[in-house]
């Protein structure tokens, strides 16, 4: 039969690998005992992708720079977002400011923009008198605005915020969801996920997930809709998600999903991230991305809706830490709350300098 060209993907252990992925997997196997190598193959088979990877880059090993805090920048542009919908309210009241915020992040060097749908949930929009069809249209608008601002090669990630964010009490940082189970969480997330997909986002960004229960619910839903996604967790230490459960176990659960192309951490103290990245890289199949976009180090108080006083991380220090995250295996890096286009520009200059 015809010989595949050198640039073709290879089938190894039941999954398709790029040449880079194949070499890395073989090199890792050669360096480890046979039992460890067999474990790697089993891990790759469990997490084999059944979809296109929108985060894959033409040059293996390239860093994907994500955007920074969307709500933070929208506030800097003059908007008041103290509402249960947070920045999603601007989808109705001032969509231009969302488009401008995305444009500023792309202009600063971001490859990926995360949509203003983090808080775009049915309950919040119903407070404003919207029906289900109008809510779906608002969620789809979040994708359209990011796409309008994107360069030709820009990636649009549809934000799927934690159920806890809809409670408006900081539950996305505790994992306390009274009365919810996995089936109810799947039903709660489904309308927004479907609207984002119908609007043709490139990938779903399931973010600020604080507990194993919600991680399992998202895996169930992603397997249902069969669309690529990343899942990132809010964490309270270098080993725990915010509920106190094992970060490693949470990563293993989502990493086994054939529609999860990457996993990691967001909206978390940057000082915890190095250990979390190492755990991700050890736990995920080699071809899946480690996605990290922590906050600046300030903590959000869900009761007063203010940032607690503390030591925010300066951009230069943030970049220094990001270099360590990259060395430990992170290949998609950006910022979350209280980071800005300046933060993203510093990351771009560090990882993707202009020729």
N, C-alpha and C positions, 0 to 999 in steps of 0.2 A: 504494500500500500504506500501512498505518497508519504514522504518524510515531512513532518511539520517543521516550518521555519523556526529559527532560533528564538524569534520574538513571540511565538505562540505560547498560550498557557499550557501547563502540563497537568495531567491528572495524577495526583499522588494521594494514596490512602483514601480514595473515594471522593476527593474534593479537587476543585480546579485551583491551581496555583500559578501565579505569574512566575517568570524566570527568577525574579528577585526572591519571591516567596519560597520557591523550590530550593534555591541555594541556601537561604537562611534556615529552612526547616532541616535540610540535610546536614548543614554545619552544626546545628544544635544537636542533632541526633548523634553525630560523630563525637561530640565532646562529652556526652553524657553516657551513663551506664545503659545497657540494653533495656532494663526495666523502665528507666525514665524515658527513653526514646519511644518505647511502646506506649507509654502514657501520653506522650505528645501526639502520637498518631490517633489514639482514641479521642483525645480532646479535639483535634481538628475534625474528625469525622462527626462528632456530636454537634459541633458548631458550624458545619459546612454551610456556606451561603447559598440561598436559593433565589437570589435576586442580584441585580446590578448594584455595584458599590459606588454611590455618587461621590464619595470622598477619595476614591482612588486617583492618584496623580500620575501623569505621564512619566515623570522621573521618580523611580523608586526611592523611598527614603526622604522625599521632600516634605517639609512642614506645611500643614494646612493652617493658616491663620484665621481664627474665628473673630467675630466682632466682639464688642464689649457690652457694657450695661446699656440696654436700649432705653429703659425707663429713666436711668440716670441722665442720659443725654437729652431725652425729651424734656425732663425737668430743667436742664441747663438751657434749653431753647425757650423756656418761659412757660411751660405747661404745668398746671396743678393736677396731679394724678392721684390725690388722696381720695380714692373711691374703691369700692369693692371690685371694679373692673380694672383698676390701676391704669396702665398705659393703653389698654384695650379700649377704654372709653374714647380715646382720640380717633379710633376707627370711625366713629360717628361724628364727633365734634370738630376734629381738626386733622383729617387724614394727611394733609400736606406736611405737618410736622413729623409724622412717622416716615414719610418718604424722604424728607430731608435728613432725618437721623440715620436712616439706612445709607443714604448717599454719602454722608460724612464718614461712616465706618468703611464703606467700600473705598472711598477716597484715601482713607488712612492706610489702606493696605489689606483689609480683610478680604478673604476669599469667600467666606460664608457669612450670610446675614440670617439671623434668627428672627422670625416674624413676631409681630405685636399681638400674638394670640395666647400668650402665657396665661392670661386671666380671662380669656374670651370664653366664658362658660355660660350655659343657658340661664342659670339662676341670676347671675349678675346682670345680664342683658334684660331679663324679664323685669328687673327693678325699674328699668327705663321704659317699660311698656312694649317691648318688642316681642313678636311672635317667633315661632321656631324658624320659619323661612327667612325672616329678617336677621335672626341670629346667624344662620348659616351663611347668608350673604355678607355679614360683617366679618366672619372668620375668613371667608374667601378673599375679602378685600385686603386682609393682612398679607396674603401671598402676592396679590397684584401689586401692592405698594412696594414690597421688597423687590419684585421682579422689575418694576419700572426704574428703580434706582440702580439695579445691578449692571455691571459690565457684561460683555458677551460671555465671559467664562465664569461669571459669578454664580455661586450656589445659594439657593434659597432653602432654608431649613424651617419647616413648620413647627412652631413651638407648641408642645403639649405639656402644659404645666401640671404639677401635682394637684390632686384633688384637695389636698390640704390648703393650697393657696386660695381656693374658693371660699374657705371658712373665714378668711380675713382675720385670723387670730394667731398666725405664725405656725399653723399645724404642719406646714411643709418642712418645718425644722424640728418637729417632735414625732411625727408619724401617728398622732392620736386622731383617729377617724371614727368617732362614736357611731355605732350602728351600721358600719360598712363591712362588707365582705368582698371576696374576689369577684363574684358575679355582679354585685352592685357597682363596683368600681369599673368593670368592663363596660357596663351599660352607661355609666356616667361619662366615660371618656369617648365612647363610640361616635357621638354626633360631631364633635369637633374634629376628630381624626378623619372621618369621612369627608368633611368639608375641606380640610386642608389637602387631602389627596385629590378631590375633585377640582380644586383650584390649581393643581399641578405643581405643588412644591416638589423639590428634588428629593428631600429626605425629611423624616419626622425627627424632631429633637424632643425626646421625652426627658424632661429635665426637673431637677430639684426633687427627686424621688427619695423619700425619707425612710422607707420601710420595705421589707420583703413582700408583704401582702400586695402593695401596689406594683412592685416589680413583676410579680407573678401575673397580676391582672393585665399588665401591659404586654407581657409575652403572649398571653392568650389572645388579646386583641390584635397584635401584630401578626400572629399566625392566621387569624381570621381574614384580615385585610390584605395580607401578603404584600407589604410595602416596606422598603428599607427605612431603618431608623437607627438612631443611637439612643442609649439610655444612660443618663448621668444622675448621680446620687448626691444628696446633701449629707454631709458627714460631720460628726462631732469630735472625731479623733482620727488618728492615723490608721485605725482598724475597725471603726464602727460607723454605720450610717446613723442618722439622727435619732432613730428609734432605739438605738443601742444594739441592734442586731449586727451580725458579722458582715462587713463590707465584702469580704472575699466570697461569702455565700451568695450575696446579692449579685455580684458580678458573674459568678458561675451560672446562676439561674438565667440571666439575660444573655450571657455569652453562648449558651446552648441553643438559643433561638436562631433559626436559619435566616431570619429577616433583620436581626440586629447586626449591623456592620461595625459597631464600636460601642464602647462603654467607658465610663469614667466618673468624673466628679465635677460638680459645679456649685456655685454659691456656697462656698466653704472657705474657712480660714486658709489662706495660702500656706501657712506653716505646716499644715497637715498633708499637703498634696504629694510631697515626694514619696512618702511611705505608701500612700494610696495608689500612686502611679506604679510603683514596683509591684504591688499586689495585683493590679490590673494586668500588667504585662505577664506575670507568672500564671495568671488564671485564664486569660483569654487565648483562643487559638491565635497563632502567630500572625495570620493575615487580617485579624480584626484590629481596628484602631483603638488607641487609648486617647480618649477625648477629655480635656481638662479646661475648665474656665472658671476659676475661683473668683470670689469677690476680693475687694481690696483689703480685707481684714477687719472692717467695721461690722458690727452686729446689728441686725434689724429687730426692733421691739414690736411684736405684733399687736400689743395692747395700745401703745401710744402712737404707733405708726411713725416712729422716728428712728433715726440711726443712733445707737448708743455711742457715747463718746469713747474713743479708744485710739489706738495707733493705726492709722491707715498706712498701707504699704505704698511708698513712692514708686513711680513708674520704673526708675532705674533698678530698685531692689526687686520689683516684680519680675523684671526681665532676667535678673541674675538667678532668681529662683526658677524661672521658666527654662533656663538653660539646663538646670539640673533635672527638671521634669523630662525634658527631651532626652537627656543622657540616660534616663531610667526607662525610656520607652514611649513617652507621649509623642504622638505625631499630629495631633490636632489641638492647638492651644489658643485660647482667647481669654476674655475677662467677663465677669458677671457684674453684680451690683457694685456701684461706685467706681468702676473703671470707665474709661472714656476713649474717644478717638485718639487722644495722645498716647494712651496705654497701648492701643493697637498699633499705632505708628511705630512705637518703640519695639514691639514684638516683630513687626514686619522688617524693620531695619536690622534686627538681630538675626533673624532666621532666613529672610528672603531679601537680602540687600539688592538694591538696584545695580545693574552692571555699570 
